[in-house]
Amino acid sequence: MNKVKFNYWLDVVIGLAFLMSAITGIAFLFMGSGGYQGGRNAVFHTAWLGVSRTTWSDLHTLGSLVMIMGVGIHLAFHWKWIACVTKQIVPELPKLRQKDTQCEITG
C-alpha cells in the first residue's frame, strides 16, 4: 500500500473513532450522572436507545483508544514534516532554522 492510501485509511479510522467517541459522549449527557453512589443513584442502570450505560461506556473507551492510537501513528508518520515546519517557524531555534528549505509532504 502506498503512503497516500495508508494516510487516507488512517484518517478514516481516526475520523470514525472520533465519531464513536463523540456520539457516546453525547449519550452520557442524555443519560444523566453515572456511578453507583451507594445505591442512591436512581439512573445508574439507565439505558438509552436500548443500549445499557455499560455498553455506551465500553464503546466510548474503545473509540477513544482507537483514536489515540491512530493519532499517535499519524504523528509518527508525519514526524519529519512536523520537525521541518517547527524548525522554520520557531524563532528560539536559530541553529536549526532553515528559512529557504521546503518541507516535503510525504504522506
N, C-alpha and C positions, 0 to 999 in steps of 0.2 A: 504494500500500500504506500502510495507516495505521501509526502508531507502535507500537501494541501487536503487530501481526503482524510488523513488522520486528524488534522486540526479541525476540519468540518465536523467529523463524527464526535470528536472530543467536546466541541462546543455544543452539539446536540445533546449529549449526555449531561453536560453541566446545566443546560437550559431546562431539560426535563426534570433533573434533580431539584433545581431551584423551584420549578412549578409545584412539585410534590411537597417540598418543604413549606412553600408559601400557602398552598391550599390547606395543608394540615394545620399550619399555624392559625389560619383564619378559622378553621373548625374549632380549635380550642377557644377562640373568642366567643363563639356561639354556645359552647358547652358550659361556660362559667368556670369558676375556680375548681381546681383539681386537688387531689390529695385526700388522704383518708381522714385526717383530723380527729382521730379517736372515735369515729362513728358519728360525729356531729355534722358531717357534710352530706346533705341530702342528695346532692347531684354527683356524688363520687362515681357511681356506676352509670353515668349518663351515656346514652348512645345518640349519635347524630347521623341522620340519613341511613339509619340501620346499621351503623358501624360503631363498635364499642370504643370507649375512650382509650383502652389499652391498645387496640389496633391502630387508632389515629396516632398514638404516641410512637408505636413501632415504625409506622410509615414515615413519621416526621424525622425520627432518628436515622432511618435508612436513607431518606432523601438528603439529609444534611451531611451524613458521612460520605455519600457518593459525590456530593457537590464539593466537599472539602478535598477529597482525593482528586477529583477532576481539575479543580483549580490548581492544586499542587503540581499535577502533571503538566498543565497548561503553562504555569510559570517556569517550570524546568525546561519545557520545550522552547520557550522564547527567552531564555535567560541571557543569551548573547546580545539580543536586541535590547533588552532591558538595561543591561550593563552599558552598552554603547550609548543609548539615549541619556542615561544618567550621567555619563562622563561629559556629554555635551552640554547639559543644562544646569548642572550643579556647580556654581562658581567656587565652592570651597575645595574643589578637586583640581587645582591648576596643573599639577603634574600629569594627571590622567586625561585632561581635557583635550578633545580633538574637534576643533571648530569646523574644519572643512571635510571631515570624514562623513560619508553617507553610511547610515546604519541600514544594513541589508535586512530585509524582511525575508526570513527563511521558511515561514510557515505557510 
